[in-house]
Amino acid sequence: MFDIDWYKRIAQTAEKGKFDMIFFADLLHLIYPSRAAAGMLDPVSLLSALSMVTDKIGLTATLSTTYNEPRRLSTLDHISGGRTGWNIVTSQVDTEARNFGRDKHPEHGTRYEMAQEFVDVVTALWDSWPQNSLVMNRASGTFVDESKLRVADYKGKWYSTQGLLNVPSPPQGYPVFIQAGSSDPGQDFAAKVGEVIFTAQTSLAAA
Ligand SMILES: Cc1cc2nc3c(=O)[nH]c(=O)nc-3n(C[C@H](O)[C@H](O)[C@H](O)COP(=O)(O)O)c2cc1C
């Protein structure tokens, strides 16, 4: 499971079988010692490699809104020619928080509040350097039409930015948004942002 050839085989088989996408889960800690087999490679690096050995299949990475940066998926969307999906999760436990310099993982409702803000900030940053601003005219010496740049001037409760991202907007505009919230705030968030909803149900009644 730490061998890229194994993933390559899976991705190419799924593509040959006409699947729409492959998706990699991500946890930000190792459940040790009981479930060390839940170790996993970083999905963005993994999918960057797989984007070079596939042509069509969608490539979905899980990235936590609680512990992340906006730039990474934008780059993957460029590398893969617009095949990126984002499984938007909020992470789950204190051991993940401790890997990122915090003592406690934020409580459930707060996490979803943060997640909505994170999506707002990230999309503002992705929009800040639109594709159509790229002129790249050597003769005139114009690289970018600066009148089309939009500084992401965002100040929220949890995140703020006053930035232009240094990566032009993703080829798809945004990656495909996937959400798997099943609590009340989770379902609200999923209904707002999700283009694909993941759901795992253990009984027909609950489903
Ligand atoms: C198919 C599926 C995949 C998921 N993948 C991840 C994951 O990779 N990482 C993660 O932290 N949570 C993952 N989750 C958990 C969800 O993000 C969410 O926390 C969970 O469904 C509980 O919903 P709630 O947060 O609204 O309580 C996944 C859930 C489902 C159903």
The ligand as a Gaussian input file, in Angstrom:
#p B3LYP/6-31G(d) Opt

LIG

0 1
 C      -17.596000       7.561000       1.999000
 C      -17.082000       8.405000       3.121000
 C      -15.750000       8.790000       3.114000
 C      -15.210000       9.577000       4.147000
 N      -13.894000       9.906000       4.105000
 C      -13.342000      10.603000       5.132000
 C      -11.945000      10.868000       5.141000
 O      -11.208000      10.472000       4.246000
 N      -11.426000      11.572000       6.179000
 C      -12.197000      12.036000       7.212000
 O      -11.666000      12.673000       8.123000
 N      -13.543000      11.787000       7.236000
 C      -14.120000      11.073000       6.234000
 N      -15.461000      10.769000       6.252000
 C      -16.264000      11.257000       7.400000
 C      -17.164000      12.419000       7.021000
 O      -16.409000      13.540000       6.605000
 C      -18.077000      12.842000       8.198000
 O      -17.302000      13.309000       9.271000
 C      -18.929000      11.678000       8.660000
 O      -19.715000      11.218000       7.583000
 C      -19.824000      12.052000       9.851000
 O      -20.634000      13.154000       9.555000
 P      -20.697000      14.393000      10.528000
 O      -19.318000      15.014000      10.497000
 O      -21.739000      15.301000       9.946000
 O      -21.014000      13.897000      11.887000
 C      -16.029000       9.989000       5.232000
 C      -17.380000       9.588000       5.243000
 C      -17.913000       8.801000       4.211000
 C      -19.359000       8.384000       4.286000

